[in-house]
Amino acid sequence: MDLLLRAVNRRLEYEADLIGARIAGKDAMISALKKMSEMSSERMSKFQEILSDHPSIENRIRRLQEMGDLIYEM
């Protein structure tokens, strides 16, 4: 059950990123995530991310970049 809750939390984090990109703009959101990444020296392995309740910043950035103009569609 704990792993399921962590997966839901990761999904919500991605949704929060999407909302942030819609409000502030995709480039601004990616820039903010990159600054967060620079401040943190931690890098997550795929296994660590599965056990975490947050996705890695790198995956959050990649997901926003791949979404293109879909970010602005509702």
C-alpha positions as CSV (number, residue, x, y, z in Angstrom):
1,M,0.0,0.0,0.0
2,D,2.9,2.3,0.8
3,L,4.3,1.9,-2.7
4,L,0.9,2.8,-4.2
5,L,0.7,5.9,-2.2
6,R,4.2,6.9,-3.2
7,A,3.2,6.4,-6.9
8,V,0.1,8.6,-6.4
9,N,2.3,11.3,-4.8
10,R,4.7,11.2,-7.8
11,R,1.7,11.5,-10.2
12,L,0.5,14.5,-8.2
13,E,3.9,16.1,-8.4
14,Y,3.8,15.8,-12.2
15,E,0.4,17.4,-12.2
16,A,1.6,20.2,-10.1
17,D,4.4,20.8,-12.6
18,L,1.9,20.9,-15.4
19,I,-0.3,23.5,-13.5
20,G,2.8,25.5,-12.8
21,A,3.8,25.5,-16.5
22,R,0.3,26.6,-17.5
23,I,0.4,29.5,-15.0
24,A,4.0,30.7,-15.3
25,G,4.9,29.3,-18.7
26,K,6.8,26.1,-19.6
27,D,10.2,27.8,-19.9
28,A,9.8,29.4,-16.5
29,M,8.9,26.1,-14.9
30,I,11.8,24.3,-16.5
31,S,14.1,27.1,-15.4
32,A,12.9,26.9,-11.8
33,L,13.4,23.1,-11.8
34,K,16.9,23.4,-13.2
35,K,17.8,25.9,-10.4
36,M,16.4,23.4,-7.9
37,S,18.6,20.7,-9.5
38,E,21.7,22.9,-9.2
39,M,21.0,23.5,-5.5
40,S,20.7,19.7,-4.9
41,S,23.6,17.4,-5.5
42,E,21.4,14.3,-5.1
43,R,20.8,12.1,-8.1
44,M,18.3,9.4,-8.0
45,S,18.6,5.9,-9.4
46,K,15.5,4.4,-11.0
47,F,15.1,2.2,-8.0
48,Q,15.4,5.1,-5.6
49,E,12.8,7.0,-7.6
50,I,10.3,4.1,-7.4
51,L,10.7,4.1,-3.6
52,S,10.5,7.9,-3.4
53,D,7.3,10.0,-3.2
54,H,8.7,12.5,-5.6
55,P,10.0,12.0,-9.1
56,S,13.5,13.1,-9.9
57,I,13.9,16.7,-11.0
58,E,15.5,15.4,-14.2
59,N,12.4,13.4,-15.0
60,R,10.2,16.3,-14.2
61,I,12.1,18.6,-16.6
62,R,12.1,15.9,-19.3
63,R,8.4,15.4,-19.0
64,L,7.7,19.1,-19.4
65,Q,10.0,19.3,-22.4
66,E,8.3,16.4,-24.1
67,M,4.8,17.7,-23.5
68,G,5.3,20.6,-26.0
69,D,2.1,22.6,-26.6
70,L,0.0,20.0,-24.9
71,I,0.7,21.8,-21.7
72,Y,-1.7,24.6,-22.7
73,E,-4.6,22.4,-23.7
74,M,-7.2,21.7,-21.1
